[in-house]
């Protein structure tokens, strides 16, 4: 079940002060984040940091509702090539992909929102958590800031199964208007 | 096929000047508009102006990919009860609804985005057009302004069929930050 995104955002605002409309929308939307970034920043590209097959351990198997030992496509990207906009980690149970989709995914240079669009995938998105987090060293380096990060984790669901699990992160100093 | 929303927005900006991030997102998103309004304005309600069964004429049948003579649920609402936020006209081919969904729809007081969520509907949205329009007298009265309107028309597609066709309109003086 979807969390109450309004409540979560209010909780964060109590600590960090008022968020901008754009920040709130990026945390709450059940639509494509790529598409939003496209209209705000011009057609965005991605830079892939990691793209590999992993064997699901107990924890990730539970999150994806698959069996431990199943293969998962693990991808870490930065959305935005001119400037880093959003850091995104995704987990995809490979057995739930058809061939064309798998091929596009392994090309690694296309944002997931654009892949879903291209293949006319019908789905729904469930936001699992919205939070603020201290950045680790890698995030500090990527965004060139020590600022607090806003982050959310959500599942893209198709045919009643989790097709993609995504964690997105951006600094509170981004999208301030 | 989806239009290029980036191009359409640039075309409008050439005439009307720069749009705000929120305006651009509301025109471009393929997610729920209700959900966005919820986080920007607090849980939004709707006021139903018209809710009726219509017999599809040739034009609307073509748009919905149904047969002329088929029954269509026609609904005109204002999203936002404290202040008018968005005017929305929707067309739904009734034969494509299951019973629970139909019931919620006929209750008429729930925004469509929230109904889709409640029923875990998997879908995709295709934006057909984004435009600026002079308001007619009704829109002037609703929003209490003579300003130019921003509007878009999109289809919500499920099982490869148009489930809902929606035209949304709001004045350029709204959502300016």
Interface residues (C-beta under 8 A of the other chain):
Chain A: X2 X5 X6 X9 X21 X22 X24 X25 X27 X28 X29 X30 X31 X32 X35 X36 X38 X39 X40 X42 X43 X116 X117 X120 X121 X122 X123 X124 X125 X157 X158 X159 X160 X175 X177
Chain B: X2 X5 X6 X9 X21 X22 X24 X25 X27 X28 X29 X30 X31 X32 X35 X36 X38 X39 X40 X42 X43 X116 X117 X120 X121 X122 X123 X124 X125 X157 X158 X159 X175 X177
